Amino acid sequence: MEVYANENEQVDAVKRFFAENGKALAVGVILGIGALVGWRYWSSHQEGSAREASLVYENAVTALKPGQPETYGAAEKFAASEKNTYGAFAALELAQQFVDANQLDKAEQQLQNALSAASDKNLKSVISIRLARVQLQMKQPDAALKSLEGIKGEGWSAIVADLRGEILLSKGDKQGAKAAWEAGAKSDASSALSEMMRMKMNNLSI
């Protein structure tokens, strides 16, 4: 798996992947001539639904204006009704708006919605990391650590280690934070992230 410096790069990559491969993801191997007609109908319906969902998503998120909650309605309705990748993306956009407005409880709820709507494991990892960051800001370290438990894949190990160190430090566990950062610095971290974790270790007064 390609390693990313942060989850923003990853969510952009996931968006590109779905844009380039969305149709292929919907296609399975259908055996038997008798299934052909049903498959064509289903495929056409799915493609039409995907196009419609994409258009509604674009309209909803384009309408979002920072600091103007009255513009959030369409995106909130879409995120609540679409339990798919587009719904997850809409919830992510809303969560960012609420974070920027320091409405962390609303941001957390949107991220929980996004997590339940997403099916792609990499997108789920992005959401879980953002959720853990919000929970850390809300001074809910145990909830934040639990959110990190669902993140799988070696490509995430460095980012998760860095965030776990921050969470443990917030709990007063300096030894735990140091261990997390040491592990992260020795993993597949980018040079910038690895150096940042080493700096954090050096700043610990143990």
Secondary structure, DSSP 8 states (H G I E B T S, - for coil): ----SSHHHHHHHHHHHHHHHHHHHH-----SGGGHHHHHHHHHHHHHHHHHHHHHHHHHHHT--TT-GGG-HHHHHHHHH--SHHHHHHHHHHHHHHHHTT-HHHHHHHHHHHHHH--SHHHHHHHHHHHHHHHHHTT-HHHHHHHHHT--SGGGHHHHHHHHHHHHHHTT-HHHHHHHHHHHHTTT--HHHHHHHHHHHHH---
